[in-house]
Amino acid sequence: MNGHTTGYYSAALEVSLGTIADNFAIVRKTLGPRRAIIATIKANAYGHGVLGIARALREAGADYLAVDAPSDARAIRAADIHVPILILRELPPALAAEVAREGFIPTVASREAVEAVASSEPQVKPVFIKVDCGFGRFGIPLAEAREFVTCARSQTSIEVRGVYTHLPFSDAEGQKWAESQKYHFETLIAELEAHGGKIPVTQSMSSPGFVTGSRDGLNAVAVGHLLYGLCPVKPDMAKQYESFGFRRALVAIRTSLVCSGPAAPIGEAAPYLRNGVTRTGVVPIGLAQGYHPPVSGRNATMLLGNTHVRVLRVCLSSTILDLSAMPEAEAGMVVHVLRELGSSKISLDDIVAWQHSSALSVLTGLGLGCHHQFV
């Protein structure tokens, strides 16, 4: 491309911490003060930036933060954010013992992990036990759970702080399964408490159950989607979600033109530039930053000011834009990949539709490849 070139401009996700706090407040008001809220911030807080979100949720009053990687737990603690941190992922026994020694709460679902944590140091260390009620990801199978939990509770150097399961769903068929398995899990908890005393944290409900009005006799709820303003259920169930007033925490994805100029002459231009393209520009966001091209038959755009400019080609670390209608565009000008507010918008839903993807795929991809700015 001919034309002026300037320095590199990174892409940034602008995330509203006030919206995170407001969404958390909706959950707290609905549940009341007696239910513990486990705030799920795995996968870099669903792409929103784990440290900023962790700090906002601590200030909002989250009882637990739940991550899937010990490195996230360590980073949160190093940032002087002090909230009990649960590791959701089932870890190898030696690593489970290590994170327990560091003051985090590992999830254990094997006898080897229980033994490793129990023998690591003399002081009592809290653990959560994950029960698999049929979702099939990980956890001690429901049929084995009573014996397993009873055995873990007999270890004098372990405190079984919590027993939980995961019953996600997005449609009516999944909801029916979740309600059935929730009954079996609650029966398990009742039997454990009848023979071994109160378990401090018991949880099966997550975001889908919350918005669809599910009820249980447990004392904690784990929420992820709702904190970020993401609907956890399919459109035919979404009215229940919309009634709560959750808002999207991601307000913009912003980058800048790094160069612009006239397109190559027709005889030299690549095929994708031959359909009336007279001027192009480049922004430094592409596959490596989690931005993907639209599927065949769909056209994606970005915003230059209030003007939608067409995405011509998504490359490994950059994207080429059609600036034919904007001859005044020059390097350094702000380009919005996403903008939820203002007279001209590109929403997360637009990007999801263009890429024929999902909100979580788009967010987690961009969240790993871009910087975060908290507003």
C-alpha positions as CSV (number, residue, x, y, z in Angstrom):
1,M,0.0,0.0,0.0
2,N,1.2,3.5,-0.8
3,G,0.7,6.3,1.7
4,H,1.8,7.7,5.0
5,T,2.8,5.2,7.8
6,T,2.9,6.0,11.5
7,G,3.7,4.1,14.7
8,Y,1.9,1.1,16.1
9,Y,-1.4,1.6,17.9
10,S,-2.7,-1.3,20.0
11,A,-6.3,-2.2,20.3
12,A,-8.1,-1.7,23.7
13,L,-11.2,-3.1,25.3
14,E,-13.0,-0.4,27.3
15,V,-14.9,-2.0,30.2
16,S,-17.2,-0.2,32.6
17,L,-16.5,-1.2,36.1
18,G,-19.5,0.7,37.3
19,T,-21.7,-1.6,35.1
20,I,-20.0,-4.6,36.7
21,A,-20.9,-3.2,40.1
22,D,-24.5,-2.5,39.0
23,N,-24.9,-6.0,37.6
24,F,-23.6,-7.5,40.8
25,A,-26.0,-5.4,42.8
26,I,-28.9,-6.8,40.8
27,V,-27.9,-10.3,41.7
28,R,-27.3,-9.4,45.4
29,K,-30.7,-7.6,45.7
30,T,-32.5,-10.5,44.1
31,L,-30.8,-13.2,46.3
32,G,-30.8,-11.2,49.5
33,P,-27.9,-11.0,52.0
34,R,-27.9,-14.6,53.2
35,R,-26.8,-16.3,50.0
36,A,-23.1,-16.3,49.2
37,I,-22.2,-15.1,45.7
38,I,-19.4,-16.9,43.9
39,A,-18.3,-14.4,41.2
40,T,-16.9,-16.4,38.3
41,I,-14.0,-14.6,36.6
42,K,-12.4,-17.4,34.7
43,A,-11.0,-17.0,31.2
44,N,-9.7,-13.5,32.0
45,A,-13.0,-12.5,33.4
46,Y,-14.8,-13.7,30.2
47,G,-12.3,-11.6,28.3
48,H,-13.0,-8.4,30.3
49,G,-9.6,-8.3,32.2
50,V,-9.3,-10.3,35.4
51,L,-7.5,-7.9,37.7
52,G,-9.8,-4.9,37.1
53,I,-12.9,-7.1,37.4
54,A,-11.6,-8.8,40.5
55,R,-11.0,-5.4,42.2
56,A,-14.5,-4.2,41.2
57,L,-16.2,-7.3,42.5
58,R,-14.3,-7.2,45.8
59,E,-15.5,-3.7,46.3
60,A,-19.0,-4.7,45.3
61,G,-19.1,-7.4,48.0
62,A,-18.4,-10.8,46.3
63,D,-18.0,-13.6,48.8
64,Y,-15.7,-15.6,46.6
65,L,-13.9,-15.1,43.3
66,A,-13.7,-18.2,41.1
67,V,-10.9,-18.6,38.6
68,D,-9.7,-21.6,36.5
69,A,-6.0,-21.0,36.6
70,P,-3.6,-20.7,39.6
71,S,-1.7,-18.0,37.8
72,D,-4.9,-15.8,37.9
73,A,-5.3,-16.4,41.6
74,R,-1.6,-15.4,42.2
75,A,-1.9,-12.3,40.1
76,I,-5.1,-11.2,42.0
77,R,-3.4,-11.7,45.3
78,A,-0.2,-9.9,44.1
79,A,-2.4,-6.9,43.2
80,D,-3.5,-6.8,46.9
81,I,-7.0,-7.9,46.2
82,H,-8.0,-10.0,49.2
83,V,-11.1,-12.2,48.7
84,P,-11.3,-16.0,49.1
85,I,-10.3,-17.3,45.7
86,L,-11.6,-20.7,44.5
87,I,-9.8,-22.6,41.7
88,L,-12.6,-24.1,39.7
89,R,-10.5,-26.4,37.6
90,E,-9.6,-29.9,38.9
91,L,-5.8,-29.7,39.4
92,P,-3.2,-32.5,39.5
93,P,-2.7,-33.5,43.1
94,A,0.7,-31.9,43.6
95,L,-0.6,-28.6,42.2
96,A,-3.8,-28.7,44.3
97,A,-1.6,-29.1,47.4
98,E,0.6,-26.2,46.3
99,V,-2.2,-23.7,45.8
100,A,-3.7,-24.8,49.1
101,R,-0.4,-23.9,50.8
102,E,-0.5,-20.6,49.1
103,G,-3.9,-19.8,50.7
104,F,-6.2,-20.4,47.8
105,I,-9.0,-22.9,47.7
106,P,-8.5,-25.9,45.3
107,T,-11.3,-27.9,43.9
108,V,-10.7,-31.6,44.6
109,A,-12.4,-34.5,43.0
110,S,-10.1,-37.5,43.5
111,R,-8.7,-39.3,46.5
112,E,-5.2,-38.5,45.3
113,A,-5.9,-34.8,45.4
114,V,-7.4,-35.1,48.9
115,E,-4.4,-37.0,50.2
116,A,-2.0,-34.5,48.6
117,V,-3.7,-31.5,50.2
118,A,-4.1,-33.3,53.6
119,S,-0.4,-34.2,53.8
120,S,1.1,-31.0,52.5
121,E,1.2,-29.1,55.8
122,P,-0.2,-29.6,59.3
123,Q,-2.5,-26.6,59.4
124,V,-6.1,-27.0,58.2
125,K,-6.7,-26.1,54.6
126,P,-10.1,-25.4,53.0
127,V,-11.1,-27.3,49.8
128,F,-14.2,-27.3,47.6
129,I,-15.5,-30.7,46.3
130,K,-17.0,-30.7,42.8
131,V,-19.7,-33.2,42.1
132,D,-20.5,-34.2,38.5
133,C,-24.3,-34.5,38.2
134,G,-24.2,-35.5,34.6
135,F,-22.6,-32.6,32.8
136,G,-19.5,-34.7,32.2
137,R,-16.7,-32.1,32.5
138,F,-15.1,-33.1,35.8
139,G,-16.0,-33.9,39.4
140,I,-16.6,-36.9,41.5
141,P,-19.6,-38.8,40.0
142,L,-22.9,-38.2,41.9
143,A,-23.2,-41.9,42.8
144,E,-19.8,-41.8,44.5
145,A,-20.1,-38.4,46.1
146,R,-21.5,-39.2,49.5
147,E,-18.7,-41.6,50.4
148,F,-16.0,-39.3,48.9
149,V,-17.2,-36.2,50.8
150,T,-17.5,-38.2,54.0
151,C,-13.9,-39.5,53.6
152,A,-12.6,-36.0,52.8
153,R,-14.3,-34.6,55.9
154,S,-12.6,-37.2,58.1
155,Q,-9.2,-35.7,57.2
156,T,-8.2,-33.6,60.2
157,S,-6.0,-31.3,58.1
158,I,-8.8,-30.5,55.6
159,E,-11.9,-28.3,55.9
160,V,-14.5,-29.2,53.3
161,R,-15.5,-25.6,52.9
162,G,-17.8,-26.2,50.0
163,V,-19.6,-28.9,47.9
164,Y,-20.8,-27.7,44.5
165,T,-21.9,-28.9,41.1
166,H,-22.4,-27.3,37.6
167,L,-25.8,-27.5,35.9
168,P,-25.7,-25.2,32.9
169,F,-28.5,-24.9,30.3
170,S,-29.6,-22.6,27.6
171,D,-32.9,-24.1,26.5
172,A,-36.0,-25.8,27.8
173,E,-34.6,-29.3,27.4
174,G,-31.5,-28.4,29.3
175,Q,-33.5,-26.7,32.0
176,K,-35.5,-29.9,32.5
177,W,-32.3,-31.9,33.0
178,A,-30.8,-29.3,35.3
179,E,-33.9,-29.2,37.6
180,S,-33.9,-33.0,37.8
181,Q,-30.2,-33.2,38.7
182,K,-30.5,-30.3,41.1
183,Y,-33.0,-32.4,43.1
184,H,-30.5,-35.3,43.3
185,F,-27.7,-32.9,44.4
186,E,-29.8,-31.3,47.1
187,T,-30.7,-34.8,48.3
188,L,-27.0,-35.5,48.6
189,I,-26.3,-32.3,50.5
190,A,-29.2,-33.1,52.9
191,E,-27.8,-36.6,53.6
192,L,-24.2,-35.2,54.1
193,E,-25.4,-32.6,56.6
194,A,-27.7,-35.0,58.4
195,H,-24.7,-37.3,59.1
196,G,-21.8,-34.9,59.2
197,G,-22.9,-31.4,60.1
198,K,-23.4,-28.2,58.1
199,I,-21.4,-27.6,55.0
200,P,-20.5,-23.9,54.8
201,V,-21.0,-23.4,51.1
202,T,-23.3,-25.5,48.9
203,Q,-24.1,-24.4,45.3
204,S,-25.7,-25.7,42.2
205,M,-27.4,-22.6,40.7
206,S,-25.6,-20.4,38.2
207,S,-26.7,-17.7,35.8
208,P,-29.3,-19.7,33.7
209,G,-31.0,-20.9,36.9
210,F,-31.0,-17.4,38.3
211,V,-32.7,-15.7,35.4
212,T,-35.3,-18.4,34.9
213,G,-36.4,-18.3,38.5
214,S,-35.0,-21.7,39.7
215,R,-35.1,-22.2,43.4
216,D,-33.1,-24.5,45.7
217,G,-32.4,-25.0,49.4
218,L,-28.6,-24.3,49.0
219,N,-26.8,-21.3,50.3
220,A,-24.7,-20.1,47.4
221,V,-25.0,-19.1,43.8
222,A,-22.2,-18.9,41.2
223,V,-22.7,-16.2,38.5
224,G,-20.6,-15.4,35.5
225,H,-22.5,-14.3,32.4
226,L,-24.7,-11.9,34.4
227,L,-21.9,-9.9,35.8
228,Y,-20.8,-8.9,32.3
229,G,-24.3,-8.4,30.9
230,L,-24.3,-11.5,28.8
231,C,-27.5,-13.5,28.3
232,P,-27.0,-17.1,29.4
233,V,-30.1,-18.6,27.6
234,K,-31.3,-18.8,24.1
235,P,-33.7,-16.1,22.6
236,D,-36.9,-18.0,23.4
237,M,-36.0,-17.7,27.1
238,A,-34.3,-14.3,27.0
239,K,-37.3,-12.2,28.1
240,Q,-36.8,-13.4,31.6
241,Y,-33.1,-12.3,31.4
242,E,-34.1,-8.9,30.0
243,S,-36.5,-8.2,32.9
244,F,-33.6,-7.8,35.3
245,G,-31.9,-4.9,33.6
246,F,-28.4,-6.3,33.3
247,R,-26.2,-4.2,31.0
248,R,-23.1,-5.0,28.9
249,A,-19.9,-4.1,30.7
250,L,-17.9,-4.0,27.5
251,V,-18.7,-0.6,26.0
252,A,-16.1,-0.3,23.2
253,I,-13.1,-1.8,21.4
254,R,-10.9,0.9,20.1
255,T,-7.9,1.0,17.8
256,S,-6.3,3.4,15.4
257,L,-5.4,3.6,11.7
258,V,-1.7,2.8,11.4
259,C,-1.6,3.7,7.7
260,S,-3.9,4.8,4.9
261,G,-3.5,5.6,1.2
262,P,-4.7,4.9,-2.3
263,A,-5.3,1.3,-3.4
264,A,-3.0,-0.2,-5.9
265,P,-3.8,0.3,-9.6
266,I,-6.2,-2.2,-11.1
267,G,-3.5,-4.1,-12.9
268,E,-1.6,-4.6,-9.6
269,A,-4.4,-4.9,-7.1
270,A,-5.3,-8.1,-5.4
271,P,-8.7,-9.6,-6.4
272,Y,-10.4,-8.4,-3.2
273,L,-9.5,-4.8,-4.1
274,R,-10.9,-4.7,-7.6
275,N,-14.5,-4.0,-6.8
276,G,-14.4,-0.2,-6.7
277,V,-12.0,0.1,-3.9
278,T,-10.0,3.3,-4.3
279,R,-8.5,3.9,-0.8
280,T,-7.6,1.6,2.0
281,G,-6.4,1.7,5.6
282,V,-5.0,-0.7,8.1
283,V,-5.7,-1.2,11.8
284,P,-3.5,-3.4,14.1
285,I,-6.0,-6.0,15.1
286,G,-6.4,-9.3,13.4
287,L,-6.4,-13.1,14.1
288,A,-3.7,-12.9,16.6
289,Q,-5.7,-10.3,18.7
290,G,-8.9,-12.5,18.5
291,Y,-10.6,-10.6,15.6
292,H,-11.9,-13.0,12.9
293,P,-13.3,-12.3,9.4
294,P,-17.0,-12.5,8.6
295,V,-18.3,-15.7,7.2
296,S,-19.1,-15.9,3.5
297,G,-22.1,-13.8,2.5
298,R,-21.8,-11.3,5.4
299,N,-20.1,-7.9,5.5
300,A,-18.4,-6.6,8.6
301,T,-17.7,-3.0,9.3
302,M,-15.7,-0.8,11.8
303,L,-16.5,2.8,12.8
304,L,-14.3,5.7,11.7
305,G,-16.0,8.5,13.5
306,N,-19.6,7.9,12.8
307,T,-19.0,6.3,9.4
308,H,-19.2,2.5,8.9
309,V,-16.2,1.4,6.8
310,R,-16.1,-2.1,5.3
311,V,-13.7,-4.8,6.5
312,L,-11.9,-6.0,3.3
313,R,-9.4,-8.5,4.7
314,V,-8.5,-9.8,8.2
315,C,-4.9,-10.8,8.4
316,L,-2.8,-12.4,11.1
317,S,-2.2,-9.1,13.1
318,S,-4.0,-6.5,11.1
319,T,-7.2,-5.7,9.2
320,I,-7.5,-3.9,5.9
321,L,-10.5,-1.4,5.7
322,D,-12.2,0.2,2.7
323,L,-11.7,3.9,3.1
324,S,-13.0,4.8,-0.5
325,A,-15.7,7.1,0.9
326,M,-13.3,8.8,3.4
327,P,-10.4,10.4,1.4
328,E,-9.6,12.5,4.5
329,A,-8.9,9.5,6.7
330,E,-5.3,9.4,7.9
331,A,-3.0,7.5,10.2
332,G,-3.7,8.0,13.9
333,M,-7.4,8.4,13.6
334,V,-9.5,6.3,16.1
335,V,-11.3,3.3,14.8
336,H,-13.9,1.4,16.8
337,V,-14.2,-2.3,16.3
338,L,-17.2,-2.2,18.7
339,R,-19.1,0.7,20.2
340,E,-22.2,0.1,22.2
341,L,-23.0,3.8,22.8
342,G,-23.5,6.8,20.6
343,S,-25.4,7.6,17.4
344,S,-23.5,5.0,15.4
345,K,-23.0,1.6,16.9
346,I,-21.5,-1.7,16.3
347,S,-22.6,-4.1,19.0
348,L,-21.2,-7.4,20.3
349,D,-24.2,-9.0,18.7
350,D,-23.3,-7.6,15.3
351,I,-19.8,-9.1,15.5
352,V,-21.2,-12.4,16.7
353,A,-23.6,-12.4,13.7
354,W,-20.9,-11.5,11.2
355,Q,-18.5,-14.2,12.4
356,H,-21.3,-16.7,13.0
357,S,-19.8,-17.2,16.4
358,S,-20.8,-16.8,20.1
359,A,-20.4,-13.9,22.5
360,L,-18.1,-15.9,24.7
361,S,-15.9,-16.9,21.7
362,V,-15.6,-13.3,20.6
363,L,-15.0,-11.9,24.0
364,T,-12.4,-14.4,25.2
365,G,-10.5,-14.2,22.0
366,L,-10.4,-10.4,22.0
367,G,-9.8,-10.3,25.7
368,L,-6.6,-12.3,25.4
369,G,-5.2,-10.3,22.4
370,C,-6.1,-6.7,23.4
371,H,-5.3,-4.4,26.2
372,H,-8.0,-3.4,28.8
373,Q,-9.0,0.0,29.8
374,F,-11.4,0.4,32.8
375,V,-13.8,3.3,32.8
